[in-house]
Amino acid sequence: VPETKKKLDAKVARIEEAIFGFDPIFEVEGTRGDLPQWKAQVLTSYIYRMMELGGYRKHVQPCARDQEICNVSALKLSWDTQFGLVVDRKWEMRERPDGTPYYHDERRMREAVTRQGVKYDIVDPFLFIYDIDCGDLDDDDCAFVGDESDRFLHELEAMADKGLFSKENLKKVRDKKAGSTSDPKTPVTSSDWPDQYRLSRSIAQ
């Protein structure tokens, strides 16, 4: 086992070196008619910057290990938008009744976009799925490629508020998890055992 791990680590390191050491990881090529060269360079710089902010480099070695062990290496790419509370602070010069000036400090909390950019997720090889009617992924008849993803209900609710999921379907999921006899308005807590199991499993691992 130590010798096998040593060889695997060496090969993964060579794969990472080959990816970052030679040709550019991403490049836009422009032509005179469709896309000028300067626009191609601007697009290349912008997309490459988004990839850097998304932290794509840290996923190369795990993907290489999945490829060697499970013969599957896949990444999911999405546009992540996160909201949070920020503090707006304003200063202004005011005067006291006796005429002496002073600075007035006012702070207010508001909800704003705290992060907006590219997000990378590694696909679990055991949850990777594709059209079982085709022979391989390169087949022209392959209808779909995807993976099974486990999410918390509060994550789905946040994405439903952004319009990414149907609120009606999400309500059906909550009612099903809570039970047919419970009040739909009551938040799902102890009866939502899949989310609790996923949380405990994540802590254990």
TORMIVEX-426573 format. One line per field, with one value per residue: residue number from 1; residue in one letter; x, y, z of N, C-alpha, C, O in turn. Coordinates in nm, 3 decimals. Example, Ala and Ser with C-alpha at 12.3 -4.5 7.8 and 13.67 -1.06 7.14 Angstrom:
num <- [1:2]
residuo <- [a:s]
n_xx <- [1.319:1.285]
n_yy <- [-0.569:-0.225]
n_zz <- [0.780:0.708]
ca_xx <- [1.230:1.367]
ca_yy <- [-0.450:-0.106]
ca_zz <- [0.780:0.714]
c_xx <- [1.320:1.290]
c_yy <- [-0.330:0.003]
c_zz <- [0.780:0.787]
o_xx <- [1.424:1.341]
o_yy <- [-0.332:0.114]
o_zz <- [0.846:0.804]
! end
This chain:
num <- [1:2:3:4:5:6:7:8:9:10:11:12:13:14:15:16:17:18:19:20:21:22:23:24:25:26:27:28:29:30:31:32:33:34:35:36:37:38:39:40:41:42:43:44:45:46:47:48:49:50:51:52:53:54:55:56:57:58:59:60:61:62:63:64:65:66:67:68:69:70:71:72:73:74:75:76:77:78:79:80:81:82:83:84:85:86:87:88:89:90:91:92:93:94:95:96:97:98:99:100:101:102:103:104:105:106:107:108:109:110:111:112:113:114:115:116:117:118:119:120:121:122:123:124:125:126:127:128:129:130:131:132:133:134:135:136:137:138:139:140:141:142:143:144:145:146:147:148:149:150:151:152:153:154:155:156:157:158:159:160:161:162:163:164:165:166:167:168:169:170:171:172:173:174:175:176:177:178:179:180:181:182:183:184:185:186:187:188:189:190:191:192:193:194:195:196:197:198:199:200:201:202:203:204:205]
residuo <- [v:p:e:t:k:k:k:l:d:a:k:v:a:r:i:e:e:a:i:f:g:f:d:p:i:f:e:v:e:g:t:r:g:d:l:p:q:w:k:a:q:v:l:t:s:y:i:y:r:m:m:e:l:g:g:y:r:k:h:v:q:p:c:a:r:d:q:e:i:c:n:v:s:a:l:k:l:s:w:d:t:q:f:g:l:v:v:d:r:k:w:e:m:r:e:r:p:d:g:t:p:y:y:h:d:e:r:r:m:r:e:a:v:t:r:q:g:v:k:y:d:i:v:d:p:f:l:f:i:y:d:i:d:c:g:d:l:d:d:d:d:c:a:f:v:g:d:e:s:d:r:f:l:h:e:l:e:a:m:a:d:k:g:l:f:s:k:e:n:l:k:k:v:r:d:k:k:a:g:s:t:s:d:p:k:t:p:v:t:s:s:d:w:p:d:q:y:r:l:s:r:s:i:a:q]
n_xx <- [0.082:0.191:0.382:0.215:0.064:0.268:0.345:0.107:0.084:0.307:0.238:0.006:0.115:0.274:0.076:-0.052:0.160:0.193:-0.044:-0.037:0.213:0.271:0.093:-0.156:-0.424:-0.672:-0.793:-0.890:-0.949:-0.934:-1.070:-1.037:-1.282:-1.504:-1.433:-1.230:-0.874:-0.803:-1.040:-1.062:-0.843:-0.922:-1.152:-1.029:-0.863:-1.058:-1.218:-1.020:-0.949:-1.185:-1.180:-0.955:-1.040:-1.241:-1.096:-0.987:-0.751:-0.703:-0.856:-0.743:-0.559:-0.729:-0.915:-0.748:-0.673:-0.921:-0.956:-0.754:-0.820:-1.098:-1.160:-1.309:-1.343:-1.459:-1.592:-1.817:-1.950:-2.064:-2.247:-2.207:-2.395:-2.400:-2.566:-2.560:-2.538:-2.436:-2.256:-2.339:-2.170:-2.170:-2.032:-2.071:-2.039:-2.149:-2.306:-2.299:-2.534:-2.395:-2.238:-1.998:-1.819:-1.870:-1.819:-2.066:-2.154:-2.305:-2.452:-2.582:-2.750:-2.774:-2.895:-2.695:-2.518:-2.263:-2.079:-2.005:-1.957:-1.761:-1.802:-1.664:-1.725:-1.639:-1.731:-1.868:-1.739:-1.894:-2.148:-2.182:-2.354:-2.478:-2.630:-2.766:-2.828:-2.642:-2.313:-2.073:-1.943:-1.860:-2.028:-2.249:-2.517:-2.561:-2.769:-2.778:-2.572:-2.475:-2.501:-2.582:-2.687:-2.670:-2.849:-2.908:-3.225:-3.253:-3.067:-3.184:-3.412:-3.302:-3.199:-3.434:-3.556:-3.404:-3.494:-3.403:-3.508:-3.827:-4.069:-4.309:-4.266:-4.066:-4.209:-4.371:-4.179:-4.097:-4.339:-4.368:-4.146:-4.200:-4.430:-4.765:-4.960:-4.875:-4.848:-4.818:-4.706:-4.536:-4.194:-3.958:-3.799:-3.700:-3.816:-3.701:-3.502:-3.315:-3.152:-3.033:-2.891:-2.711:-2.564:-2.448:-2.298:-2.117:-1.976:-1.861:-1.688]
n_yy <- [-0.121:0.139:0.177:0.182:0.411:0.598:0.594:0.679:0.941:1.058:1.042:1.199:1.447:1.489:1.511:1.747:1.925:1.907:2.022:2.291:2.375:2.408:2.459:2.726:2.719:2.803:2.964:3.214:3.235:3.464:3.586:3.784:3.852:3.760:3.787:4.028:4.040:4.182:4.183:3.911:3.870:4.022:3.879:3.636:3.713:3.796:3.561:3.387:3.517:3.490:3.213:3.187:3.323:3.149:2.937:2.715:2.575:2.423:2.201:2.029:1.820:1.648:1.571:1.439:1.221:1.092:1.019:0.830:0.632:0.578:0.609:0.822:1.164:1.466:1.797:2.037:2.336:2.648:2.956:3.143:3.314:3.491:3.614:3.850:4.024:4.358:4.646:4.977:5.272:5.606:5.931:6.263:6.616:6.795:7.045:7.144:7.275:7.488:7.570:7.435:7.218:6.874:6.526:6.320:5.989:5.732:5.416:5.151:4.846:4.634:4.415:4.263:4.170:3.953:3.784:3.707:3.511:3.262:2.918:2.610:2.263:1.939:1.641:1.358:1.044:0.813:0.907:0.994:1.014:0.908:0.882:0.567:0.425:0.464:0.383:0.507:0.821:0.970:0.907:1.002:0.983:1.021:1.133:1.279:1.407:1.398:1.434:1.301:1.503:1.591:1.809:2.057:2.153:2.425:2.534:2.478:2.635:2.891:2.901:2.874:3.117:3.278:3.206:2.972:2.724:2.561:2.695:2.576:2.301:2.265:2.311:2.085:1.891:1.959:1.919:1.647:1.546:1.637:1.504:1.390:1.462:1.681:2.036:2.239:2.492:2.477:2.476:2.235:2.018:1.800:1.591:1.596:1.396:1.317:1.546:1.582:1.344:1.374:1.594:1.492:1.289:1.435:1.569:1.351:1.257]
n_zz <- [0.000:0.081:-0.128:-0.352:-0.298:-0.305:-0.574:-0.688:-0.584:-0.704:-0.975:-0.983:-0.917:-1.145:-1.339:-1.259:-1.294:-1.569:-1.658:-1.571:-1.647:-1.918:-2.193:-2.203:-1.964:-2.039:-2.326:-2.555:-2.893:-3.152:-3.462:-3.763:-3.876:-3.712:-3.434:-3.297:-3.225:-2.992:-2.844:-2.798:-2.630:-2.409:-2.326:-2.263:-2.047:-1.862:-1.816:-1.727:-1.493:-1.346:-1.314:-1.153:-0.921:-0.849:-0.758:-0.908:-0.926:-0.696:-0.730:-0.908:-0.837:-0.668:-0.868:-1.046:-0.892:-0.862:-1.126:-1.166:-0.980:-0.996:-1.259:-1.343:-1.380:-1.298:-1.297:-1.162:-1.276:-1.176:-1.132:-0.860:-0.623:-0.335:-0.047:0.220:0.539:0.552:0.670:0.651:0.680:0.772:0.783:0.898:0.927:1.203:1.413:1.751:1.997:2.110:1.906:1.850:1.636:1.541:1.458:1.324:1.352:1.179:1.154:0.963:0.901:0.621:0.363:0.122:-0.178:-0.115:-0.232:-0.566:-0.829:-1.006:-0.927:-0.831:-0.813:-0.710:-0.866:-0.721:-0.791:-0.751:-0.759:-1.009:-1.313:-1.632:-1.957:-1.976:-2.197:-2.394:-2.514:-2.421:-2.293:-2.509:-2.709:-2.967:-2.923:-2.657:-2.414:-2.174:-1.908:-1.574:-1.213:-0.890:-0.628:-0.289:-0.092:0.162:0.302:0.360:0.189:-0.059:-0.032:-0.028:-0.285:-0.425:-0.370:-0.531:-0.774:-0.891:-0.833:-0.817:-0.609:-0.543:-0.587:-0.398:-0.164:-0.165:-0.117:0.143:0.283:0.246:0.383:0.638:0.704:0.651:0.835:0.977:1.032:0.747:0.773:0.983:1.063:0.938:1.151:1.366:1.226:0.983:0.890:0.682:0.629:0.880:0.901:0.692:0.783:1.024:0.912:0.758:0.959:1.086:0.891]
ca_xx <- [0.000:0.273:0.441:0.109:0.033:0.381:0.337:-0.008:0.118:0.400:0.166:-0.082:0.200:0.314:-0.042:-0.070:0.268:0.167:-0.156:-0.003:0.349:0.294:-0.005:-0.252:-0.537:-0.789:-0.753:-0.988:-0.886:-1.017:-1.044:-1.060:-1.421:-1.598:-1.388:-1.096:-0.776:-0.803:-1.155:-1.030:-0.754:-1.002:-1.233:-0.939:-0.823:-1.173:-1.255:-0.912:-0.957:-1.296:-1.134:-0.863:-1.119:-1.314:-1.005:-0.986:-0.624:-0.705:-0.934:-0.673:-0.508:-0.838:-0.972:-0.651:-0.684:-1.044:-0.936:-0.669:-0.881:-1.235:-1.173:-1.403:-1.293:-1.557:-1.616:-1.938:-1.925:-2.186:-2.229:-2.249:-2.435:-2.427:-2.615:-2.528:-2.559:-2.321:-2.275:-2.317:-2.126:-2.164:-1.989:-2.103:-2.006:-2.263:-2.274:-2.372:-2.606:-2.303:-2.164:-1.877:-1.843:-1.837:-1.852:-2.176:-2.131:-2.431:-2.433:-2.705:-2.733:-2.856:-2.861:-2.630:-2.444:-2.130:-1.992:-2.067:-1.852:-1.758:-1.787:-1.632:-1.755:-1.595:-1.838:-1.837:-1.744:-1.999:-2.275:-2.177:-2.449:-2.500:-2.732:-2.728:-2.856:-2.529:-2.197:-1.980:-1.976:-1.830:-2.131:-2.334:-2.654:-2.568:-2.872:-2.755:-2.461:-2.501:-2.466:-2.676:-2.635:-2.745:-2.851:-2.994:-3.347:-3.235:-2.997:-3.282:-3.500:-3.229:-3.191:-3.570:-3.579:-3.336:-3.557:-3.337:-3.592:-3.969:-4.113:-4.418:-4.206:-3.995:-4.310:-4.411:-4.072:-4.104:-4.458:-4.344:-4.051:-4.260:-4.540:-4.893:-5.046:-4.820:-4.887:-4.717:-4.640:-4.438:-4.065:-3.916:-3.685:-3.658:-3.865:-3.621:-3.386:-3.207:-3.059:-2.955:-2.797:-2.604:-2.481:-2.368:-2.200:-2.012:-1.892:-1.784:-1.581]
ca_yy <- [0.000:0.261:0.191:0.223:0.551:0.680:0.606:0.761:1.081:1.104:1.061:1.315:1.566:1.507:1.559:1.889:2.000:1.912:2.113:2.431:2.409:2.420:2.542:2.795:2.636:2.851:3.066:3.251:3.269:3.553:3.602:3.921:3.878:3.736:3.838:4.085:3.985:4.250:4.133:3.775:3.880:4.070:3.766:3.540:3.765:3.798:3.425:3.332:3.577:3.425:3.080:3.203:3.356:3.029:2.839:2.592:2.506:2.328:2.083:1.949:1.696:1.554:1.516:1.344:1.099:1.024:0.960:0.711:0.529:0.543:0.629:0.931:1.293:1.565:1.918:2.114:2.480:2.726:3.098:3.148:3.445:3.480:3.735:3.863:4.155:4.447:4.767:5.105:5.370:5.741:6.039:6.398:6.721:6.863:7.147:7.138:7.402:7.598:7.606:7.356:7.111:6.736:6.427:6.229:5.857:5.658:5.284:5.079:4.713:4.606:4.291:4.292:4.059:3.944:3.716:3.677:3.463:3.122:2.819:2.476:2.152:1.810:1.542:1.229:0.940:0.716:0.972:1.040:0.940:0.952:0.803:0.426:0.365:0.483:0.305:0.589:0.963:1.028:0.866:1.114:0.961:1.041:1.234:1.364:1.380:1.470:1.366:1.316:1.596:1.604:1.947:2.089:2.222:2.571:2.570:2.478:2.750:3.010:2.899:2.899:3.262:3.339:3.162:2.856:2.608:2.591:2.701:2.480:2.168:2.263:2.297:1.945:1.816:1.987:1.853:1.502:1.516:1.667:1.413:1.438:1.511:1.801:2.164:2.281:2.615:2.448:2.442:2.096:2.009:1.664:1.495:1.605:1.313:1.312:1.656:1.555:1.237:1.430:1.678:1.408:1.218:1.530:1.593:1.231:1.240]
ca_zz <- [0.000:0.074:-0.261:-0.444:-0.270:-0.349:-0.719:-0.720:-0.554:-0.807:-1.102:-0.968:-0.925:-1.285:-1.412:-1.225:-1.358:-1.712:-1.686:-1.546:-1.687:-2.062:-2.262:-2.115:-1.924:-2.112:-2.423:-2.656:-3.020:-3.231:-3.605:-3.806:-3.905:-3.602:-3.305:-3.306:-3.133:-2.862:-2.770:-2.755:-2.515:-2.296:-2.280:-2.201:-1.917:-1.771:-1.779:-1.647:-1.360:-1.278:-1.276:-1.040:-0.803:-0.812:-0.699:-0.986:-0.912:-0.585:-0.768:-1.009:-0.779:-0.638:-0.992:-1.100:-0.811:-0.901:-1.258:-1.154:-0.896:-1.037:-1.404:-1.364:-1.332:-1.343:-1.219:-1.189:-1.281:-1.156:-1.094:-0.721:-0.571:-0.193:0.016:0.361:0.599:0.550:0.749:0.586:0.780:0.717:0.871:0.854:1.023:1.262:1.513:1.877:2.024:2.140:1.785:1.829:1.537:1.576:1.355:1.357:1.294:1.166:1.096:0.932:0.843:0.503:0.294:-0.006:-0.239:-0.057:-0.326:-0.694:-0.916:-1.048:-0.820:-0.879:-0.723:-0.761:-0.875:-0.661:-0.896:-0.725:-0.787:-1.148:-1.395:-1.770:-2.028:-1.975:-2.328:-2.484:-2.473:-2.345:-2.294:-2.640:-2.804:-3.010:-2.876:-2.512:-2.395:-2.057:-1.816:-1.450:-1.089:-0.780:-0.528:-0.165:-0.045:0.275:0.263:0.363:0.066:-0.166:-0.014:-0.070:-0.431:-0.477:-0.363:-0.646:-0.897:-0.948:-0.809:-0.803:-0.470:-0.525:-0.571:-0.271:-0.060:-0.164:-0.051:0.287:0.336:0.247:0.490:0.768:0.730:0.600:0.943:1.040:0.974:0.649:0.813:1.087:1.003:0.954:1.242:1.398:1.128:0.861:0.923:0.582:0.649:1.002:0.871:0.609:0.868:1.111:0.830:0.721:1.077:1.114:0.793]
c_xx <- [0.086:0.335:0.336:0.073:0.144:0.376:0.219:0.019:0.212:0.329:0.074:-0.003:0.244:0.197:-0.064:0.037:0.245:0.056:-0.113:0.133:0.370:0.190:-0.098:-0.371:-0.663:-0.743:-0.865:-0.914:-0.983:-0.976:-1.078:-1.207:-1.512:-1.556:-1.247:-1.003:-0.781:-0.924:-1.130:-0.939:-0.829:-1.087:-1.146:-0.899:-0.937:-1.207:-1.146:-0.913:-1.071:-1.258:-1.041:-0.941:-1.202:-1.228:-0.999:-0.858:-0.628:-0.782:-0.859:-0.626:-0.621:-0.900:-0.877:-0.655:-0.812:-1.028:-0.856:-0.739:-1.014:-1.260:-1.279:-1.344:-1.385:-1.567:-1.748:-1.903:-2.058:-2.148:-2.290:-2.278:-2.475:-2.467:-2.580:-2.553:-2.430:-2.358:-2.243:-2.286:-2.109:-2.119:-2.036:-2.072:-2.133:-2.215:-2.361:-2.446:-2.512:-2.217:-2.038:-1.907:-1.806:-1.880:-1.962:-2.156:-2.264:-2.404:-2.568:-2.671:-2.826:-2.807:-2.807:-2.561:-2.302:-2.031:-2.070:-1.956:-1.864:-1.735:-1.764:-1.665:-1.707:-1.712:-1.789:-1.846:-1.856:-2.139:-2.282:-2.267:-2.449:-2.595:-2.689:-2.756:-2.742:-2.408:-2.100:-2.019:-1.951:-1.933:-2.219:-2.476:-2.668:-2.660:-2.842:-2.633:-2.489:-2.453:-2.578:-2.613:-2.728:-2.735:-2.940:-3.119:-3.330:-3.154:-3.093:-3.376:-3.431:-3.219:-3.329:-3.605:-3.512:-3.397:-3.496:-3.418:-3.737:-4.008:-4.226:-4.363:-4.131:-4.091:-4.360:-4.306:-4.077:-4.223:-4.437:-4.249:-4.114:-4.372:-4.672:-4.981:-4.995:-4.864:-4.781:-4.643:-4.533:-4.305:-4.025:-3.793:-3.645:-3.704:-3.784:-3.491:-3.282:-3.105:-2.973:-2.852:-2.680:-2.511:-2.392:-2.263:-2.086:-1.918:-1.805:-1.668:-1.482]
c_yy <- [0.127:0.283:0.236:0.369:0.643:0.700:0.692:0.909:1.138:1.131:1.180:1.445:1.593:1.558:1.708:1.974:2.012:2.011:2.259:2.472:2.437:2.513:2.612:2.706:2.677:2.964:3.088:3.293:3.352:3.553:3.745:3.951:3.869:3.805:3.897:4.029:4.051:4.208:3.992:3.778:3.929:3.957:3.662:3.586:3.761:3.657:3.362:3.389:3.515:3.284:3.087:3.233:3.237:2.920:2.708:2.512:2.398:2.201:1.990:1.816:1.601:1.493:1.413:1.212:1.021:0.954:0.831:0.598:0.482:0.560:0.734:1.058:1.401:1.678:1.979:2.262:2.553:2.869:3.116:3.293:3.428:3.617:3.733:4.005:4.235:4.574:4.888:5.209:5.506:5.839:6.172:6.497:6.790:6.962:7.127:7.271:7.518:7.637:7.526:7.241:6.974:6.644:6.334:6.099:5.780:5.526:5.217:4.946:4.698:4.476:4.324:4.166:4.060:3.871:3.684:3.635:3.314:3.032:2.682:2.374:2.023:1.711:1.411:1.121:0.839:0.775:1.026:0.952:0.995:0.853:0.658:0.358:0.382:0.409:0.382:0.735:1.029:0.991:0.986:1.102:0.979:1.159:1.328:1.315:1.460:1.394:1.388:1.404:1.599:1.748:1.959:2.164:2.374:2.619:2.576:2.598:2.879:3.017:2.919:3.046:3.336:3.296:3.040:2.728:2.654:2.588:2.602:2.339:2.157:2.249:2.153:1.859:1.836:1.916:1.702:1.463:1.537:1.569:1.473:1.498:1.640:1.926:2.207:2.407:2.593:2.412:2.299:2.093:1.864:1.563:1.495:1.527:1.306:1.423:1.634:1.445:1.288:1.517:1.595:1.330:1.308:1.556:1.472:1.216:1.355]
c_zz <- [0.000:-0.064:-0.364:-0.424:-0.319:-0.500:-0.760:-0.695:-0.660:-0.939:-1.096:-0.977:-1.068:-1.369:-1.385:-1.291:-1.507:-1.746:-1.674:-1.602:-1.834:-2.125:-2.163:-2.085:-1.998:-2.203:-2.524:-2.781:-3.103:-3.377:-3.645:-3.825:-3.784:-3.472:-3.320:-3.200:-2.996:-2.779:-2.718:-2.633:-2.390:-2.239:-2.209:-2.061:-1.817:-1.724:-1.693:-1.506:-1.281:-1.233:-1.156:-0.912:-0.756:-0.753:-0.775:-0.966:-0.803:-0.618:-0.864:-0.951:-0.737:-0.763:-1.054:-1.021:-0.846:-1.036:-1.249:-1.080:-0.953:-1.187:-1.437:-1.303:-1.386:-1.244:-1.260:-1.180:-1.267:-1.120:-0.957:-0.682:-0.425:-0.137:0.165:0.409:0.598:0.627:0.662:0.693:0.712:0.825:0.812:0.967:1.071:1.367:1.636:1.899:2.054:2.022:1.759:1.731:1.594:1.460:1.406:1.279:1.296:1.095:1.077:0.865:0.722:0.439:0.155:-0.056:-0.185:-0.147:-0.453:-0.790:-0.943:-0.927:-0.884:-0.771:-0.788:-0.757:-0.813:-0.768:-0.875:-0.745:-0.929:-1.233:-1.537:-1.836:-2.038:-2.108:-2.426:-2.428:-2.387:-2.360:-2.428:-2.745:-2.839:-2.959:-2.725:-2.483:-2.279:-1.980:-1.690:-1.329:-0.989:-0.673:-0.407:-0.116:0.078:0.224:0.265:0.242:-0.052:-0.155:-0.058:-0.223:-0.494:-0.472:-0.479:-0.778:-0.961:-0.931:-0.795:-0.656:-0.444:-0.506:-0.439:-0.154:-0.051:-0.094:0.099:0.350:0.344:0.359:0.627:0.803:0.689:0.708:1.005:0.966:0.873:0.689:0.919:1.023:1.035:1.043:1.262:1.295:1.000:0.881:0.811:0.598:0.773:0.977:0.789:0.690:0.957:1.033:0.789:0.838:1.104:1.016:0.797]
o_xx <- [0.055:0.341:0.365:0.053:0.118:0.401:0.228:-0.018:0.197:0.356:0.063:-0.049:0.251:0.215:-0.091:0.009:0.274:0.061:-0.150:0.165:0.476:0.201:-0.117:-0.415:-0.752:-0.664:-0.926:-0.826:-1.099:-0.862:-1.140:-1.254:-1.589:-1.637:-1.154:-1.048:-0.767:-0.913:-1.172:-0.957:-0.802:-1.094:-1.186:-0.902:-0.917:-1.224:-1.176:-0.884:-1.057:-1.298:-1.048:-0.911:-1.231:-1.280:-1.004:-0.858:-0.563:-0.775:-0.910:-0.650:-0.612:-0.934:-0.922:-0.642:-0.809:-1.079:-0.888:-0.720:-1.042:-1.368:-1.333:-1.300:-1.389:-1.554:-1.787:-1.835:-2.154:-2.035:-2.411:-2.197:-2.571:-2.412:-2.571:-2.586:-2.325:-2.476:-2.133:-2.365:-2.044:-2.161:-2.039:-2.078:-2.215:-2.098:-2.480:-2.421:-2.546:-2.133:-1.976:-2.010:-1.721:-1.964:-1.954:-2.142:-2.326:-2.341:-2.655:-2.577:-2.940:-2.693:-2.865:-2.548:-2.228:-1.910:-2.185:-1.871:-1.963:-1.658:-1.834:-1.637:-1.732:-1.781:-1.683:-1.950:-1.910:-2.237:-2.377:-2.259:-2.422:-2.634:-2.587:-2.714:-2.744:-2.402:-2.048:-2.114:-2.012:-1.926:-2.258:-2.548:-2.775:-2.632:-2.878:-2.597:-2.522:-2.375:-2.659:-2.499:-2.850:-2.625:-3.033:-3.117:-3.386:-3.171:-3.085:-3.416:-3.494:-3.229:-3.340:-3.675:-3.557:-3.356:-3.530:-3.398:-3.765:-3.982:-4.238:-4.409:-4.132:-4.060:-4.386:-4.340:-4.063:-4.211:-4.482:-4.267:-4.085:-4.404:-4.689:-5.070:-5.069:-4.911:-4.663:-4.529:-4.449:-4.301:-4.053:-3.693:-3.567:-3.640:-3.796:-3.384:-3.165:-2.985:-2.853:-2.740:-2.565:-2.390:-2.273:-2.152:-1.970:-1.797:-1.688:-1.561:-1.386]
o_yy <- [0.218:0.396:0.318:0.443:0.753:0.810:0.769:0.993:1.253:1.230:1.256:1.542:1.709:1.640:1.784:2.084:2.117:2.076:2.341:2.591:2.485:2.635:2.564:2.627:2.594:3.049:2.992:3.379:3.316:3.524:3.819:4.061:3.961:3.873:3.823:3.976:3.984:4.198:3.958:3.698:3.883:3.940:3.607:3.506:3.728:3.636:3.291:3.317:3.490:3.241:3.002:3.177:3.225:2.821:2.600:2.391:2.294:2.103:1.883:1.711:1.482:1.374:1.312:1.104:0.898:0.844:0.733:0.481:0.362:0.529:0.735:1.058:1.425:1.659:1.974:2.306:2.523:2.899:3.106:3.382:3.358:3.720:3.627:4.094:4.185:4.604:4.900:5.231:5.518:5.831:6.190:6.464:6.836:6.963:7.098:7.368:7.633:7.726:7.545:7.174:6.961:6.680:6.277:6.099:5.764:5.523:5.223:4.935:4.744:4.434:4.402:4.068:4.156:3.894:3.641:3.716:3.250:3.066:2.643:2.395:2.000:1.700:1.360:1.106:0.786:0.701:1.096:0.830:1.113:0.753:0.627:0.244:0.320:0.378:0.328:0.769:1.130:1.040:1.062:1.201:0.955:1.272:1.445:1.198:1.578:1.300:1.480:1.381:1.609:1.803:1.881:2.227:2.444:2.732:2.666:2.656:2.966:3.124:2.975:3.096:3.443:3.345:3.006:2.633:2.770:2.490:2.550:2.265:2.052:2.183:2.103:1.765:1.740:1.860:1.637:1.360:1.463:1.553:1.595:1.578:1.703:1.920:2.211:2.428:2.680:2.325:2.247:2.158:1.810:1.459:1.404:1.586:1.288:1.400:1.664:1.452:1.251:1.514:1.624:1.307:1.265:1.565:1.486:1.167:1.357]
o_zz <- [-0.077:-0.111:-0.451:-0.520:-0.368:-0.550:-0.856:-0.777:-0.700:-1.006:-1.193:-1.038:-1.109:-1.459:-1.477:-1.338:-1.566:-1.851:-1.758:-1.605:-1.873:-2.110:-2.052:-2.170:-2.018:-2.163:-2.572:-2.775:-3.120:-3.411:-3.568:-3.794:-3.757:-3.409:-3.352:-3.098:-2.894:-2.657:-2.608:-2.541:-2.280:-2.117:-2.107:-1.967:-1.700:-1.604:-1.597:-1.410:-1.161:-1.125:-1.067:-0.807:-0.637:-0.701:-0.715:-0.988:-0.816:-0.543:-0.897:-1.010:-0.766:-0.763:-1.109:-1.080:-0.857:-1.056:-1.316:-1.112:-0.958:-1.235:-1.547:-1.189:-1.507:-1.123:-1.376:-1.088:-1.338:-1.084:-0.940:-0.704:-0.395:-0.174:0.227:0.331:0.639:0.647:0.608:0.785:0.609:0.940:0.690:1.086:0.991:1.405:1.626:1.828:2.026:2.033:1.655:1.744:1.682:1.378:1.515:1.157:1.400:0.990:1.164:0.786:0.723:0.458:0.080:0.017:-0.205:-0.138:-0.448:-0.828:-0.908:-0.837:-0.977:-0.653:-0.906:-0.656:-0.848:-0.832:-0.972:-0.747:-0.964:-1.226:-1.559:-1.776:-2.101:-2.130:-2.532:-2.309:-2.289:-2.430:-2.460:-2.858:-2.750:-2.953:-2.671:-2.523:-2.284:-1.986:-1.698:-1.340:-1.001:-0.633:-0.422:-0.102:0.097:0.119:0.181:0.198:-0.135:-0.257:-0.120:-0.282:-0.603:-0.560:-0.519:-0.884:-1.074:-1.005:-0.765:-0.586:-0.333:-0.419:-0.375:-0.055:0.059:-0.022:0.175:0.459:0.438:0.423:0.721:0.921:0.692:0.678:1.082:0.852:0.909:0.646:0.943:0.936:1.143:1.013:1.184:1.277:0.919:0.887:0.844:0.583:0.772:1.026:0.812:0.668:0.967:1.082:0.786:0.821:1.140:1.054:0.720]
! end
